Amino acid sequence: MTKSRIAAYTLLALSAAVYLALGYATPRTAFTQLLLLYAVLFAAYLYMANHKLNIWVGIGAAILFRLLFLFAEPALSDDYFRFIWDGRLLAAGVNPYAHIPSFFITADAPQVAGITKDLYQQLNSQQYFSVYPPVTQAVFWLSATLSPESIKGSIVVMRFILILAELGSILLLLRLLRKMALPEKHLLLYALNPLVIVELTGNLHFEAIMIFFLLLALHQLFYQRSIVSGVAFGLAIGAKLIPLMFLPFLLRKLGFYKFVVFAASALFILIAIFYPLVNLELLQNMWQSIDLYFQRFEFNASFYYLLRWLGFRLTGYNQIAILGPLLSLITLVVIIALAFVKKLASIRRLAGYMAVALTVYLFLATTVHPWYICTVLALTVVSNFRYAVVWSGLAILTYATYRHTPYHEDLGLVTLEYTLVFLWVLVELYLYRQRRRYPNLKG
């Protein structure tokens, strides 16, 4: 066995131990410990992803690392309490979109099994309607049905489903890389990425399911299966609404008639999954919370923080109510322009422009949680761009926010994060243009 292979296996074993420490012994208030453990993981990840590690050994390790979190309570996010809340409502036959959580602790509210004041106190969205689409709600319902009284039991059910979705994403990425005649080892950039493992599996974020269905839709387009691809894309939207921004690129890639078939299939599945839960009034409830998200929430932003600072200097108060919608509108204009100016001749190019669209969205967003980056990473695995890898390493700095109570963002670390990411993007864009100009250029 070569020295490099011995080193790789040693790092795999070390990574497993560090993941256990992250999952079971690192609260998000312990930022120094979190940062050191994550740095070890990321250094090991970079070595393994760039050296000769058997692809199936890498896949096996990726699944093992995720399974290590199976019985851990999410340490870095408390979103899962809302998942359990919605799931228990569904299990009791109560529509989770109908009322905000505070309704259920009033004297006149109906009694619902498992909906308690203790659980209510854990919620970070007590005054907001649920914004989670039906595919994720189905997982919430299943977790509450299989474990009606135990929070830990519900966590295990949800995490097992997310691990299955991640396994599916890994295998789909492998198929896509082979179809595109790209090196299989690129798969490890996603499969072994610490941010993906910690955030999607460890912290129970349902981007895992969205990514699986999105990759499935791309994979099916290779075989000209517009109907199956449309159904998969509809299910991706049913997990998270983000894929809606990719529709202009799909129209450009497929052409009008094939896109109609694709969109009709996606629309059919969306109607099928939304219809049992949602009417016009409940859609308005959901939209109200989404609208508040863009106009009130701010975290780990880049261009928005610069504009916010400028707004304070000019007007003396936070202009988020104007800036949030305005930046969303700019994102939409940029996406449409990209879709109809650039020719999308291949699935690889389609995936690349999806990544560009999502990157633009995140750069202009008011809120960028670390797990949002995982989708960009999945889409850039089939490209030559590695800025998402860099971003996934720096995103852990956002957890410095939770060192103190009340929470306070360290804007110095935010500046460091985006400065390095933007510089890396600029370098990669320069190298990309050089490769286009000089096709024989190595690297």
N, C-alpha and C positions, 0 to 999 in steps of 0.2 A: 504494500500500500504506500502510495507516494506521500510526501510530507504535506502537500496541499490538501490531499484528501483527508489525512489525519486531522489537519487543522479545521477542515470543514465539519467533520463529525464532532470534534471537540466543541466547536462553536454551536452546533445544533444542541448538544447536551447542555451547554451553558445557557443558551437561549431558553430552553425548557424550564430551567430553574428560575430564570429571571421572570418569565411569564407567570410562574406560580407566585412569586413574590409580588408582582404587580396585581394579580387577580385577587389575592387573599390577604395581603398585608400592606397595601399602599393606599391610604385614603387620599382624596384629591387635595386635601389641605396640606399634605406633606410634599410640597412641590420639589424641594431639593432631592428627596429620595426618588420621586417620580422621574425627575429629569436625569438623574444618574443612571437609573435602571433602564430608562428608554434609550439613553446614549449608548449603553452597552449593547442593547438589542439592535439598534440601528447600525452600529459599526459591524456587528456580526452579520446582519442582513446584507450590507453592502459587499462584504467579503464573499458571502455565499452566492449572491446573485451574479457576481462577476468572475467567479472561478468555476472550474469544472466540477460541478456537483450533479450527479445523476438526476435526471429530471423526475423520475419516479420516487427517488429518495427525497427530493425537495417537496414533491406533492405530499408524500407521506408525513413529512415533518410539518408541513403547513396544516394538515388536518389534525395532527397530534397537538400542535400548539393551540388550536382552537378548542379541542376537546378538554384541554387543561382548565379552561374557564367554565366548564359545564355547570359546576355546582357553586360558582362564586356569585355573590351579589354584585351588580355593577358598581364599581368604586368611583368612577369619574363622571357619572351622569345620573340624574334622578328622574329622567324622562319615563323610565319604566313604570313608575307608580301610576302615571296616567294610562299606560297601556293596560295595566291590571284593572284600573278603575273602569275603563271603557269595556274591557272584556267581561267584567262582572255584571255590568249593566246589560250587555248583550245576552249573557247566559240567563239573566232573569227576564228576558223579553222586553227590555227597555231600550229605546233608541238612544245611542250615545250622542247623536247630533241634536237632540231635542232640547237639552237644558245644559247650562253651565254647572260645574260641580257644586258651587255654593247653594244651588237650589235644593240639593238633597240633604242638606244639614239644617234646613228650616223645619219648623214644627209641623207645617202642613204637607211636607214632602212625603211621598210613599216610601215605605220601608223596603229596601232592596238588600238581599242577602250579600254580605261582604262589603257593602258600601258603608263604611264607618267613619267616625270623626278622626280616628287615628290615621286611617289611610288618607283622608282628606287633608290632614295637616302635612302630609308628605308631598302633596302635589305642588308643582311649580306653575300651574296654569289654572288656578282656582276660579278665575273670573272669565275664562275663555271657553268658547265652544270647541269641541274636538275638531281637529283639522286632518285627522288621519283617514285616508281613503279606505274603501271596503276591503281590499286585499289584506292590508295590515289589520283591519278590524277583524277579519276572519281568523287571523292568528291569535289576536287578543282573546276572541271568543273561545277558541280551542283550548288555550292555556287556562282560561277560567273554568271551562267545562271539565277538563281533566284534573284540575287542581283547584276546586272551588274555595278552599279555605286557607291554603298555604301560599304565601307570596313567593317563597323559595321554589315551591313546586311549579308555579306559573312561570317563573324565570327559567327553570330547566326546560320546560316545554318550548317556550319561545326560542331559547338559545339553540336547542336541538334543530328546530326548523331553520334557523338562520345558518347553522353549520351546514345543513343539507343544501341550502341555497348557495353558500360559498363553494361547496364542493362542485356544484353544477357550474358555477361561474369559472372555476379553475379549469374544468374539463372543456368548457366552451372556448375559453381563451386558448387552450392548447390546440383545439381544432381550428380556430381562426388563424393562429400563427402558422400552422401547417398549410392551410389553404392559401395563405399569402406568401408562402415560401420564406418565412422569417425564422430566425433561430428560436428553437424551443425554449432555450434558457431565459428568454425575455419573460416567459410566464412567471418566473420566480420573483420578478419585480413587483408583481401583485400578490402572488400566493404567500410569500414570506414577509411582506411588508408589515412592520410592527403597527403602524397606524391602522391599517385595514383590520388586523387581527384584534387589536385592543378596542377599537371603536365599534366595529360591526359585530364581532362576536362578544367581546368582553363587556361592552357597554350597551348592547342590545339596540343597535340602530338599524332600521329597516331599509336603508340603502342597499343592504345585502340582497334583499329580494328584488328591488328595482334593478340592480345591476345584472342579476341573473336573467330576468326577462328581457332587458335591453340587449344583452349579449346574444340571447336566444333569437331575438328579432333580427339582429345583424347576421347571425349564422344562417338563418333560414333564407335571407335575401341572396346568399351565395347560390342557392338552388332555385332561385326564381319562384319561391313559394310565398307569394304576396299575401295570401289569406292567412296562412299559419304565422307568418311574420307579423301581420297586422294584429292577430289575436295576442301574440306575445307582447307586442308593443302596448296594446290596450291594458294588459295585465301589469306592465311596468308603470303605466300611468295610475293604475288602480292601487299600486303600492306607494308611489310618491308622484306628485304632479309635475315634477321637474321635466320629464321627457317631452312634455308638450312643446317646449322650446325647440325641439329637434324636427318638428313637422315641416318647416320650410326646406330643410336639407333633404328630407325624404321625398318631398315633391320634386325637387330639382333632380334627385338621383333617379327616381322611378319614371318620371314623365307623368302626364296628366292621367291617362287611362289606367295605368298600373297603380298610380297613387290612389285613384278612386276606389279600386278594389281593396288596397291596403287599408285606407282610411275607413271604409265601410266595415271591414272586419274588426278594426280597433273600436269603432263606435258601437258596433253590435255588442262586443264583450263588455264595454264600459256601461252601456245601458243595462245589460243583464246583471252586472254586479252592483251598480248603484241603485237600481230600481227598488229592491226590497227595503232599502234604508232611507232613501232620500226623496223628498218632494221639493217643490219650489221654496217653501218656507225654510226647510232645513238646509238647502243649498245657500240661502241667504245667511243663515247662522254660520255656516262654514266659511263663507266669503268674508263675513264680518271679522272673524278671527284672523284670516289670512291678510286682510287689509290692515288690521291693527299690527300685524307682524312687520309689515313694510313701513309703518308710520310711527312705531314706538320702540321696537327692539333694535339694539345696536350692540355689536360684539365683534371684535377682531376684524374690523373693516379697514380698507385701504383708502381708495379715493374718496369714499364718503367721509372719513375722518378729516381729510384735508378740507373738503367743502364745509364740513361742520365747523371747523376752526374758522374758516373764512366767514361763515354766516354769523358766528358769535362776534367777530370783529366788526362786521358791518351793521348788524341789527341788535346785538346784545342778547340773543336767545337762540336756542336750538331750532334749526329749520328742518328737522327730520320729516315733518308732515309734508313738506314740499319736496325735499331732496329724495326721499325714498321713492315715491311714484315717478319723479323725474328721471332718476337713474334707471328705474325699471323700463321706462319708455325708451331711453337711449339704448339700453340693452336690446330691446325688441328691434329697433331700427338697425342696429349693427348686425344682428342675426339675419334679418331679411336681406340686408345688403350683401352679406357674405354668401348667403344661399343663392342669390340670383346673379351674382357677379362671377363666382367661381364655378367651374365645371367639376362635377363629382363623378368621375368616370369609374371609380372602383369602390368597393366596400371599405377598403383601408382608408381611402380619402374621405369617405362619408364619416367613418369613425373619428378621423382626425378633425374634421370640421365640427362634429358634435362636441369634441373636447374643447375646441376653440370657443364655441358658443358658451359652454358652461364656464370656461375660464373667464370670459368677459363678464358673464353674469356675476361670478364670485368677486371679481375685482371691483365691480360697481355696487355690490350688495351692501346693505347696512349691517348684516349679520352673517358671519362666516364661521360656523362651528367646524372643528377639525374633521369630523366625519364627512363633511360635504366634499372634501378633497378626494375621497376614495373613488368616486365615480370618474373624476378626471383621470386618476391613475389607471383605472381599468381601461379607459378608452385610449390612453397614450401608450399602453403596452405594445400596441401594433404600429407604433410610429417610431421615429428617431428622436423624439423629444422626451427629455427626462426632467423637465422642471417640476412635474408633479411629484417625482421621487424626492427632490430637494424640499419641496413644500411639505411633503409628508413628514420629513425629518424636523422641520422648523415649527410645525403646527403645535407640537407639544408645549411650546412656550406659552400658549394661550392659557394653560392651566395655572400660570402664576396668578391669575385673577382670583383664585380661590384660596390664596394663602391667608387672607384676612377676612374678617367679618365686621361690617358688611363687605361684600365683594367689591374689589376695586381693580380695574384693568391697568396693567403696566404698559403705558403707551410707548415707552422706550423699547420694550421687547416686541411690541407690534411693529414698530418702525424697523427694527432689526430684521424681523421675519420678512416683511414685504420688500425691504431694500435688497436683500439677498435673492429673493424669488424673482423680482423684476430684473435684476442684473443677470441672473441665469437665463431668463427668458430672452433678453436682448442678445446675449451671447449665442444662444441656440438659434435665434432667428437669423443672426449674421451667418452662422455656419450653414444654415439651411439655404440661404441665398447663394452662398459660395458653392454649395453642392449643385444647385440648379444651374449656376453659371458655368461651373467647370465639372461636368459629370464624372470625369476620371479622378477627381480629387478624393483622396483616401480619408476615412474617418467619418 
